[in-house]
Amino acid sequence: MPGLFDYENQLEKINAHQPPLNKLDKIIDWEMFRKPIEDALYVEPKAPGGRPPFDRLMMFKILILQKYYNLSDEQTEFQIKDRLSFMQFLGLQIGDKVPDEKTIWLFKEQLKEKHLAKDLFDLFSGQLLGQGIVAKEGSIIDASFVDVPKQHNTREENADIKKGAIPLEFGKKDKNGKHSKLSQKDTDATWMTKGGERHFGYKDHVNVDEKTKLITKFSVSSASPHDSTELENLIDDTDKQLHADSAYRSEKIEKYLKDKECESHIHEKGYRANPLTQEQKESNTVKSKIRARVEHIFGFMTNSMHNALHMRCIGKERIESAIGFLNLTYNLFRYEQLVRLQKVKMI
């Protein structure tokens, strides 16, 4: 029968391959996240005794694991039980109790209600800024679609949703008195076509540090609004230079950036009656080499993070929380890369 030494030998063999979670665990000081999570979720005990809750920092690490591997709650529970590298990352031993899928779902709901995803993202970003890892010498903004499960509504229901109203059919109660249909419908997500592809869901708008490719700020919208509508939610007084594609070019935005004393390097836009000059084309080519760095981020989310821009949850509040954890997870792994490549100091 396998014993303790067999377990330890197997872990050594796994760690020799340097799994991503193992590398991350060596770099990140997870304790920085404990206090804000425990403070926000603290509940005065009603009576002594009862089953103690799972360690909340471990639950937070489960969400990071879940985001990186893009797992459902059910898959997360199974994979933790099945994979020694997951157990090691969470500080669990064989035989320890593992949170079930309902516990994982409930923890995410609690974090959503307290808007902790953004708070924890800002906490880590603040550490990066405070340590000078992000110098904000130049910023890039862009957006990516976040696809969610498509809704199979009638034409009349879609018309009501487009007007901002909830269809009457969604409000009907089942025999148990619950709005069963409404709980399964996403009335905040919208459709958008780009490059011949149809998307249903939301957008993750990001402000990225040009040098490190770390996300410093983000906002969330449904899929249909123009990318430029979120620009003012992404820029602050620390931004000195801004790169973006021509979708963000307008007189209004140029004036806004000038008032912010932020130098614009947004691609210039040509029109049928006023095409780009050769000089403008060459300038755009130079700008593209910098702006293209933001594509590496969404590429990492799609490839290394197992298609993480496709999400299972519905409703803007849940999506905002999920995107917050998506961007935080990306930053954690990007920071680990930078430390490993000795480009930054450890926090």
Protein Blocks (a to p, Z undefined) as FASTA:
>chain_A
ZZfklmmmmmmmmmmnopaklmmmmmpcfklmmmmmmmmmpccdfbggjjddddfklmmm
mmmmmmmnopafklmmmmmmmpmklmmmnopaehiacddfklmmmmmmmmmmnommmmmm
mmmmmmmmmnomanolaccddddddddddddddfklmmmmmnopacfklmpccfkopafk
lmmpcfkbccddeehiacedddddddddfklopafbdcdddfklcfklmmmmmpcfklmb
dcddfklgcfklmmmmmmnopacfbdcdddfklccdfklmmmmmmmmmmmmmmmmmmmmm
mmmnooplbcfbecjklmmmmmmmmmmmmmmmmmmmmmmnopaccZZ
